[in-house]
Amino acid sequence: MRHYCIETYGCQMNVADSELIAGILEDDGWVRATDAHGADLIVVNTCSVRERAADRVVGYLRSLAPLRRARPGLRIVVAGCLPQHLGERLAERLPDVDLFIGPDAYRRLPELVADPSRDPHFALARDRGETYEDLSPLRADGIHAYVSIMRGCDRACTYCAVPFGRGRERSLPAEAAIRATREAVESGFVAVTLLGQAVTSYREGERDFAALLEALAGIPGLCSLRFLAPHPGDLSVRLLEVMRRHPVIARHLHLPLQAGSDRILTAMRRGYTAAEFVDLVARARRTLPEISITTDIIVGFPGESDEDYARTVEVMETVRFDSAFTFAYSPREGTHAQRFLADDVPPEVKQHRLSAVITLQERHSLERYQARIGTTQEVLVEGPARGTPDRLFGRCSDMKAAVFSPGEAEEAEEIRAGEIARVEITAASSHTLKGVRRR
Ligand code: SF4
């Protein structure tokens, strides 16, 4: 028997791709190893979004050197955005790797791994038609499944390396997306997250993202449907209306703001102004008053003055996000910003701005979480809470994490992962709601 293991770096898209790769390998007779030591094939699925991604992958592969010496037949594959983006420059740093494979070539993995004739292999050809619609991912047990409904991104945000790794947009045919979601639910995954780099750009003929979401919301047995990540530029009134009509769709939008200064937003090529973003949030909250809005913010983008930074703080104060991923800008190789814009905000200024937005966001998060105290929320149970096994962990419809006591003993036995509990919220921190299960 041949054994494989997969090490995954990066975002949910990469987690979903690792599930796809596992499905491809197991269809070819491979069996999952418990860890790298028991594997004949190690796939390192990489991401180029994070800073120093290549350094982390190189570090991990160096740690495999003793294993490589002990198992001469071991095959090592580097998959994903990083080889697609960096190609031979990455291979120069990784002499022990047998195969570099890009996100459009995964179905050739068994054939390439079986062919030792070229060393290393490069399988980095783009395929604009590849959506893997006919393949089934192999998911870990649980209640939650990712379904990738589109790949790639046609936007060209100047700081972003994703289009280099993932290529141009292509959408899964709607029937395939519906089939994949239905199959996931029939296999016991009651919560589904639709994935795409700019998921709201989904289109198949006349069918846009709102129409697809509406079709998926009707799948029997589905308890929670969410999507990551929408782009503020294509969040339509129709989409908000579809969300309002279908309570199964999570009351949550992750809307990346990135910056609050129109000058910086233009330099980032984000395609909206701060005022348009604020209006969009107001419209979303008018349509869905219970919605939570989370975001991404970058400080210290090239040319960001004190005045520009103050605009970001202003938008944060106006919107009061439920939570935010915050970053200090660092250039990604090959991007427009790295090639043409001077990284001119001093590191200590970036750090100062980053600390300040983190502190501000903590305050807003606490405020937004505490506003739920006294309400009763429907919580999709995921299992025992980590560190406090007498409590349960789950997520509210707006994706806030909740830890709660299961109530009376006989009730505690009744509730299981994948079921909905009604939880009265009695306390809150800036990241978690706490409460008690009610009948
Ligand atoms: S929308 Fe912009 S930031 Fe998001 S993946 Fe596409 S290019 Fe990158």
Residues whose N, C-alpha, C, O or C-beta is under 5 A from the ligand:
A	BS01	SF4	C153 R155 A156 C157 C160 V162 Q197 A198
